[in-house]
């Protein structure tokens, strides 16, 4: 992304910072040929496991909330 790019003004500060990091990476690409396939495998693995982990987290949160309701401290006036 160049400074004269009209979309550069539409970026948030974090997006601008990310763009700067990506420009540095483009300027000095990795020298290890096995790095790119290894990163892609890692991304694919994370994509596959993400939904089951979110489900487990949601179920665990619901279980903890239920336990808090059932076994929580007694309310005043009960």
N, C-alpha and C positions, 0 to 999 in steps of 0.2 A: 504494500500500500504506500503510495507516494504522498508527499505533503500536498501536492496539487490535486489529489483525489477528492472529488466532491463528496464522497461518502465518508471521508475522514472526520468531518464535523459531526456526523450522526452517531459516532461511536461513544460508548460510555467510557469512563476512565479505565475500567478494568479491561475493556475490549482494546483500547489503545495500547495498554501495557502488554497485553497478549500479542498484539500485532508487532510490537517492538521485539519481543522475544522470538517470534517466528521469523522476523527479518534477520536476526542474528543467526538463527539456525539455517536459514536459506543461504546465508553468506558462508557458512562453514559446515557443509553436510557431513554426516558421520562417515568415518573411513572404514568401519567394519561392515562388510556386506551382509553379515548375518543379523545385524541389529534391526533392520526394518522388518524382516519376517518374524523375528522374536517379539517385537512390539505389537505387530498385527495379531499374532497368536494370543498375546496377553489381553488385548482389547476384545477379541472374540470370546475368550474364556470369561472375561468379566461381564460381557453382555449376556451370555448364557446364564450365568449364576445370579445376576442381579435380581430378576423377578422372584425366584424362590427365596432369596435372602430378605427382600422387602416383605414378602408374605410371612415369613417366620417372625420378623420384627413386629409386624402388625398383630399377629396372633399373640406374641409374648406381651405386647403392650396391653392388649385387651384382657389377657389373663391376669396381669398385675393389677389392672384397674378393678377387675371383678373381685379379686382377693381383697383389695382395699375396701371395697363396698361391703363385702360379706364379713370380713374379720377386722374391719377398721375399729377405731375407738368408738364407744357408744356416744350417741348424740345426747345433748342436754334435753331433758324432758321426756326421755324414752323410758 
